[in-house]
Structure formats: C-alpha cells, structure tokens
Amino acid sequence: MDQDIDIETFCVRPNADEAMSILADLTSNPKVLELKYRNYLETPFNGYYFKIQYE
C-alpha cells in the first residue's frame, strides 16, 4: 500500500506559488519520495491538488 497525504486547497484567490513554497520544506525530508501538483481551477473541482508520497 502506498502511503500518501492528499491536500486540496480552495480559497478566494488561489496561488499555487504560495502553496508550493509552503510544501517545498517537505522535500528536504528523506522520507518524502514524491510531491505531485495538479491545477484543477478550470474544472468543476476548481482548486489545487497536492499529493505527498512518503516511506
């Protein structure tokens, strides 16, 4: 089973740069294997999606 954390962000003025800068600190953790980002602003989901996969 993959271990991951899903993060969805919704706000009045979404800013992917700000969200990514907050999550970037996680990449220095050796247990974090992957950080995925999806922009769903132009879909019914209307937000950003981040997935952090870790050991």
N, C-alpha and C positions, 0 to 999 in steps of 0.2 A: 504494500500500500504506500502510495506517495504521501508524504507529509507536506502540507502546504497551508498557507493562510491567504484567504481571499479578502481583498479590500475594495470596496466600492465607494466612490466619492461623488456627492451631489451637493451643489451649492449654487448661489445666485450667479456668481462669476467664476466658473471653474478655471483653474490654472494648472495645467499639467506640470509646468516647470516647478511650481511650488511643491506640489505633491511629490514629485520625483526627488527634489532636493531633501525632503524630509526622509524619504525611504532610502536614499543613497547611503546613509550611515550604516544601513543593514548589510551592504555589500562588503564591508570590512570584516564581518563576522565569518569565520571559516566554516561555520555550519550552514550558511546560506549558499545554496547551489545555483539558484536562478531567480531573477526578478523579471516578471513579464508585465507589459503595459499594453492596454487596448484603449483606443479612443472610440467611444460609442455615443458621442454627442449628437451625431446625425442619425440616430436610430431611436426607436421607442424607449430603449433603456436610458438614453440621454444622460450619460455620465462617463466617468473614467473607471477602468477596472485594472487592478493590480493583483498579481499573484506572486507570492513569495514561496519558493520551494526550498526546503531545508532538510538536513540529515536528521 
